[in-house]
């Protein structure tokens, strides 16, 4: 006669929690998820500012394999209002669509000629919107060809394991499965090639300290001024009617 496996249950907060065979006493393994913390040390020119610059840290499996499902593409919005982009920073999954609505009473010309997504939306008037699909990983610096003070950043990535720095340049990556990863970093205003060279292997442990320090104090800064979509300086002497 075959032995029968019991399926237990427990009452919890007014509902029934079913305990499937083998679930009771299951040991933690690769599916264990923990929080991983990163403290970024910034150059003095950035650290002394009132607010730390925007920064993002993300993890990719060191062996190229992961039990973590990539985040599904979504639809996001980067609003143009009062000659500003809002929000200033977007982190989106690969394949996502971003709308660029113009809520100002004048024209805008959104463009990006950087390594994430290259596009030029041309002039479009108040009350209209255009869309861009971000089909590959990378950092896209977003500008307006009319208003040089307008800027934003879109980071496109395939991993859901990322965190955005707080005002003290601390980053927490939530629910990271235990394992070995490559840690990547982006900090606004710092040269990305130098930050890419700081990519390192880290271990997310289910029973150990999950915190590292990234020393970016020697990373050089990017030029503060950017060029227009024609690769030339903005004509600041002209008085645009908008």
MARDO-945640 format. One record per residue: residue in three letters; x, y negated, z of N, C-alpha, C, CB in turn. Coordinates in steps of 0.001 Angstrom, whole numbers, plus 500000, padded with zeros to 6 digits. Atoms other than C-alpha are relative to their C-alpha. Glycine has a CB too. Layout:
<rs>
alaXYZXYZXYZXYZ ...
</rs>
This chain:
<rs>
unk500845501195500000500000500000500000500877498759500000499045499992501222 unk499174501190500103501413496668498973499675499022501118499811499335498642 unk500222501006498965501936494026501635499451498735499367501306499699500772 unk500609501230500495499921490863501249500760498796500528498517499921500404 unk499334501231499588501612487464501288498947499005500456500860499409498845 unk500972500913499435499805484956503447500184498600499432500112499978501518 unk499999501405500374498904481497502268499426499231501176499181499742498680 unk500452500702498821498711479228505255499490498624499671501098499907501002 unk500428501371500164497115475870505753500031499307501335498608499926499383 unk499915500791498794497261473049508243499123498774499846501455499605500303 unk500827501200500023494865470272509120500885498783500276498843500098501043 unk499183501201499828496491466856508689499171498781499646501282500062499130 unk500710501273500229494749463490509076498689500223499273500873499032499199 unk501327499770500553491384464986508200499984500707498681499306498734499856 unk499967499277501267492517466894505125500769501285500193500634499144498876 unk499324498719499921493879470332504419501281499953499196499093501130499505 unk498705499923500677497583470693503571500311501469499770501136499300500833 unk499753498597500316498129474019501796501500500269499962499349500381498654 unk498608499582499988501426475791502382500122501250499156500509500248501447 unk499922498897500941502187478005499408501067500994500436500294499484498588 unk498986499006499645504176481251499716501393499508499704499752501295499264 unk498622500419500198507847480448500203500249498558500358500395500226498597 unk499808501405499681507203476810501090500370499805501452498756499213499677 unk499702500131498586507366477406504842501459500330500230499091500908500847 unk498597499758499689510933477016506030500915499896498801500151501338500610 unk499149500138501186512223476144502552501207499148500339499215499381498817 unk498786500745499681515807474944502771500197498875498997501228500930500015 unk499736501096500933516870471601501252501032500421498973500477498747500749 unk499050499675501060518673471872497948500161498821499074499549501237499215 unk499771501065500978519179469930494746498833499029499940500246500592498624 unk501162500864500079515660468548495071499935498993501143498754500830499986 unk499977500943498895516529466700498302500258498587499475501072500401501035 unk499873501368500469516085462971497741500322499081501167498717499545499291 unk499569500928498954517792460233499733500184498618499389501319500486500678 unk499689501350500457518480456510499526501513499818499939499358498940500930 unk498573500237500213521872455434498189500231498491500015500497500640498647 unk499786501433499820523248452028499207501356499553499466499882499636501467 unk498785500588500577525814449810497500500116498557500476499980500072498433 unk499704501396499658527404446611498816500981499469498962500588499871501463 unk499144500595501028528863444407496069500779498848500609499164499515498782 unk499157501114499582531805442181496956500242499112498786501353500502500614 unk499976500907501134531628439145494680501210499076500036498730499184499962 unk498949501031500006534289436651493539499571498815500855500311499533498551 unk500310501106499098534510433642495832499113498965499332501277499344500488 unk500800500999500710533021431390493146498531500377499963500517499818498586 unk501382499535499988529863433529493193499491500211501423499874501293499205 unk500421499683498632529794434542496859499645498754500791501092500765500720 unk500254501223499243529752430922498061498757499264499516501196499084499915 unk501219500633500467526634430056496076498874500242501009499609500533498601 unk501115499887499052523365429571497959499322501353499908498979498898499754 unk500588498686500212521952432753496429500961500844499171498616499888499303 unk499150499101500778523860435762495162499449500117498581500090501402500674 unk500489499852501373523683436226491376499214501294499837501169499968499007 unk500736498771500304521356438800489862500989501125499748499065499807498774 unk499121498838500178522934442252489977499166501268500037501106500041501093 unk500689498709500071521830445795489164501043501107500051499130500112498704 unk499161498804499935523415449139490040499147501193499607500618500193501427 unk500768498812500385522357452426488453500879501238499982499354499800498628 unk499311498706499952523283456108488606499619500849498801499669500747501306 unk500211499022501071523708458579485749500653501314500410500581499489498637 unk499403498712499627524314462324486291501387500158499388499096501162499556 unk498620499892500471528055463002486014500149501056498920500925500317501157 unk499899498932500991527465466167483967499036499805498838499743501337500653 unk500935500271501077524889464553481699498663500678500160500591500405498721 unk501252499295499761522121466688483164499390499492501297500223501536500056 unk500662500464498786519538465736485747498615500594500088499930498469500038 unk501363499560499776516378467037487291499038498832500084499920500821501256 unk500837501192499921515108463465487344499461499662498612500796498804500585 unk500597500356501284512683462634484587500229498527499687498500500313500000 unk499865501417500367513397459435482672498671499284500190500486499851498535 unk501215500789499854510924456670483365499312499855498652500313498618500599 unk500760500135501244508168456432480777500036498555499513498540500462500200 unk500028501360500531508263453423478444498718499288500411500132500017498471 unk501158500791499602505920450625479408499898498720499210500058499685501469 unk500194501297500642504690447199478381500282498926501050498542499857499401 unk499572501023499056506323444214480065499818498615499368501479500224500424 unk500196501376500466505997440438479819501119499100500509498632499460500459 unk499041501045499647508628437691479777499366498681499568501422500231499312 unk500782501203500268506642434478480046500901498790499772499040499726501155 unk499319501275500231507831431143478642499081498883500475500379499815498486 unk500814501079499437506509428283480762500911499013500712498922500558500977 unk499195501073499404507941424934481879501471500123499600499868500021501533 unk498643499825500537510985425636479701500810500975500845500724498650499927 unk499347498932499237511792428720481759499431501345499567499810499792501533 unk500484498634500153511571432480481316499635500530501386501073500914499305 unk500410499414498725509689434314484056499462501412499767498930499115500696 unk498909500133499042510840436602485485501346499797499286500061501239500906 unk498669500198500594514522435841484964500658501322499652500898499214500953 unk499390498684500208515493439534485167498918501056499851500945500361501168 unk500864498842500203513685442573483772500872501245499867499097499814498740 unk499370498694500187514823446201484147498915500930499465500638500553501351 unk501064499256500670512893448424481731500541501329499471499394499164498846 unk499585498734500604512960452027480449500191499859498484498965501095500302 unk499799499963501449514218452756476931498666500274499307501052501081499613 unk501233499829500754511400452491474403498886499066500414499532501390500129 unk501033500915499517509506449802476301499815498820499048500352499493501401 unk500335501182500789507794446841474646499919498804500932498661500195499227 unk500049501235499222508283443304475942499290498930499169501439499530500412 unk500695501127500624505860440499475100500645498691500446498487500013500359 unk499425501314499717507139436914474907498949498924499734501276499751499139 unk501035501019500223504054434680475305500529498593500254498792500267500899 unk499608501401499862504509430936474878498877499248500703500318499360498610 unk500998500727499218502588429134477645500333498515500104499885500601501393 unk499663501424500028504239425753476950499242499321498861501535499795499836 unk500721500716501065502556423047474829500903499591498842499330498768500570 unk499080500303501095505429423127472327500625501305499512501102498984500450 unk499406498820500624507430425532470153501145500573500833500500499656498607 unk498817499318499503509968428099471308500556500880498881499672500844501273 unk499349499083500941512442430281469398500886500954500803500844499214498919 unk499304499032499159513453433333471444500933500846499139498992500900500760 unk499057499157500744516560435245470348500949500683500966500793499166498964 unk498944499307499264519207437682471558500920500649498988499415501060500993 unk499022499424500924522393438596469693501065500774500769500654498897499143 unk499038499292499163523996440781472335499817501506499873499859499569501463 unk499878498567500266524671444490472761498755500809500321501136500547500774 unk501194499226499673521273445498474110499047500093498826499289499390501185 unk500950500061501109518797444406471431500189498675499290498527500165500494 unk499792501202500783519485441943468643498698499642499303501146500189498976 unk501232500425500655516471439929467502499915498486499970498775500589500710 unk500271501429500110515303436475466470498516499868499658500924499302498908 unk501449500077500189511583435734466875499563498779499206499314499993501334 unk500359501182500771511725432443465000499112499053500798499300500407498717 unk500860500973499333509613429411465834498587500541500146499982498679499226 unk501433499728499862506194430079467313499395499064501028499752501471500399 unk500629501118499316503697427683468773499356500389501320498977499382499113 unk500660499821498712501902427229472067498805500936499868499554498648500567 unk501145499106499973499379429911472977500152501263499196498829499292499529 unk499775498776500779500907432606470781501050500864500701500453499660498543 unk499067499060499374503016435644471630500592500916498941499296500830501102 unk499351499020500866505464438009469961500560501124500863501126499341499146 unk499557498820499265506705441476470930501283500562499409498910501068499999 unk498774499328500421510002443363470788500050501362500699501278499134500337 unk499795498671499426510611447095471310501485500194500283499467501113499046 unk498611499797499597513809447845473229500295501497499960500274499406501427 unk499907498584500325514812451186471762501296500673500434499838500171498547 unk498760499376499541518274451732473236500514499301501249501067499966498894 unk499460500544498763520233451175476430500886498788499725500789501073500751 unk499105501140500137522081447933476983499491498789500755500187499655498544 unk500329501276499361522084444414478391499678498987498917501169499494500904 unk500426501002500975520157441808476407499897498647500696498639500394499347 unk500096501367499481520763438140477175499047499233499087501421499298500072 unk501086500619500755517684436195476114500114498484500108498615500486500515 unk499915501458500019517796432535475054498919499427499088501401499539499535 unk500848500739500932515725429895473287500902499132499142498927499136500753 unk499128500757500900517273428280470238499728498501500042499837500501498585 unk500339501420499903515563424958471029500424499420501343498499499796499795 unk499767500488498638516042424695474793501152500777500631498713500130500866 unk498827499267499515519570425634475947499927500368501475501231499190499761 unk500100499690498573518536425636479626499228501291500274499337498852500727 unk500807498793499815516313428690479062500862501253499827498819500020499003 unk499267498741500107517836432104479754499317501065500844501472499821500439 unk500503498849499255516815435567480939500856501196499627498483500270499701 unk499229498787500248518272439068481054499054501199500048501156500155501042 unk500758498748500008516717442411480120500999501153499982499022500075498766 unk499184498786499949518472445639481152499119501172499606500627500218501423 unk500742498840500471517261448683479248500784501244500355499737499925498473 unk499281498805499566518130452067480728499099501228499964500559499801501406 unk500732498741500073517143455713480535499833500646501363500702500956499068 unk500102499414498671517625456500484231499057499189500879501379500094500650 unk500831500729499036515040455630486898500746499707501296498739500791500304 unk499224500159498768517807455654489528500792498700499945500949501205500214 unk499341501300500005518615451962489845499463499164501153499788499273498646 unk500444500945498991518358449118492317500466498606499647500511500400501382 unk499677501407500232518368445330492147500516499404501306498753499207499474 unk499360500544498802520593443424494570499099498985500691501340499352499642 unk500701501016499230519089441362497367500873498758500106499623500529501404 unk499278501273499908520273437894498396501389500137500608499200499023500811 unk498682499748499424523279439438500189500840500935499146499855500577501383 unk499295499131500946524400441444497131499996501459500464501441499516499813 unk500179498601499613523175444704498689498970500652499098499574500115501479 unk500879499263500905521544447333496503499618501321500665500689500247498614 unk500463498696499525519417450304497564499320500729498848499027499847501212 unk500604499148501027518656453060495052499159501044500729501097500679499071 unk500919499154499260515592454922496316499858501385499362498643499329500092 unk500385498647500426514872458650496109500958500610498981498612499974499418 unk498998499392500891518122459790494492500205501464500397501358499216500060 unk499734498595499682518426463599494276501473500212500329499585500905498830 unk498620499689499656521553465015495886500746500494498772500058501046501123 unk499203499579501144524355465484493362501109499010499720499125500163498770 unk498885500854500392527301463865491586499577499111498835501239500849499618 unk500461500981500977526761460713489541501134499070499570498843499184500577 unk499179501141500399528468457944487600499253498736500409500305500014498450 unk500599501243499526527811454577489217500395498864499067500436499690501456 unk499778501134500899527417451581486889499501498727500677499281500219498628 unk500373501271499385527112447909487763499924498908498950500998499613501099 unk500094501224500792525987444684486110499783498847500971498841500082498933 unk500148501206499188526381441245487711499933498814499048501182499843501032 unk500147501144500889525126438129485987501146499012500209498647499310500230 unk498917500964499940527954435750485155501382500603500020499836499161501180 unk498700499338500017530727438360485288500175500764498693500147500953501208 unk499713499348501270532443439893482256499652501483500067501475499815499623 unk500463498613499967530751443199481456501094501019499690498874500174499028 unk498935499010500226533835444954479980500793500313501261500946499506498926 unk499275499775498747535609444460483310499150500785500984500429498667500624 unk500898499240499124532556445736485204499885501449499532498606499345500044 unk500077498629500530532373448769482888501212500825500436499903499979498458 unk498802499279499563535933449669483882499932500394501470501234499154499757 unk500171499660498595534725449869487473499039501170500206499506498794500761 unk500869498826499891532400452783486690500729501099500770499570500508498591 unk499346498995499148533103455495489266499063501181500258500444499369501343 unk500773498834499566532027458954490358499643499843501470500792501320499765 unk500450500016498610529972459077493536499200501264500261499150498728500309 unk500768498822499592528347461889495463498859499548500887500896501041500737 unk501174500225499165524827461574496791499789501274500808498723499633499140 unk500058498837499111524681463891499790498692500027500766501179499993500976 unk501243499854499242521617465269501524500233499905501497499338501323499671 unk499736499998498563523371465254504894501215499147500388500207501421500474 unk498823500813499707526144462639504707499711498524499828501159500404499109 unk500124501445500173526781458911504473499870499681498511501222499258500621 unk500238500345501397525363457547501227500081498489499828498625500531499526 unk499765501435500142526895454095501054501409499783499470499798499257501355 unk498696500332500562529737452642498990500115498492499880500207500679498623 unk499713501414500226531379449268498510500634499865498625500935499417501115 unk499426500289501317532084447917495016500681498642500076498902500021498872 unk499213501226499908534855445321494978500117499354498617501406500292500588 unk499978500710501279534190442932492095500627498629500129498597499870499446 unk499448501330499737536172440026493527500995499542498947500663499983501342 unk499005500386501006538776440132490746499431499978498581501179500950500054 unk500601499980501338536310440370487833499850498570499487498619500722500021 unk500108501368500529536545437284485588498567499627499654500873499845498768 unk501336500513500290533517435096484963499810499791498507499755498692500748 unk500349500327501372531732434617481662499926498484499843498659500662499600 unk500208501439500222531606431166480057498579499615500394500271499622498514 unk501324500409499523528712429223481571499093499571498857500131498867501004 unk500812500474501120527566427733478272499922501069498912500579498688499424 unk500171499059501097526142429859475473499758499237498698498832500972500290 unk500192500603501315525872429194471747498569500232499524501010500576498981 unk501331499786500560522721428866469693500021501212499057499509498729499250 unk500101498787500811521531431578467290500871499950498749498563500230499603 unk499107500130501145523810430223464559501466500093500409499746498685499287 unk498637499894499511526881430683466750500679498670500190500798500820499077 unk499441501345499831527319426945467247499486499391501299499638499092498793 unk500495500673498786526998424660470289498667499316499731501030498967500509 unk501262500724500114523577423158470929500276498516499776499130500209501264 unk499874501429500244523123419609469666499296499269501128499411499602498612 unk500597500635498818522562417947473029499751498513499801500893500202501205 unk500203501443500238522667414477471515498680499677499359501093499462499141 unk501263500263500680519462414897469548498848500043501010499768501025498860 unk501178500006499124516093414157471187498881500760499319499550498547500340 unk501057499178500587513723416991470336498650499507500467500185501483500363 unk501321500465499609510029416062470327499278500982500892499175499728498788 unk500644499002499143509313419157472494501019500640500889499281501063499173 
</rs>
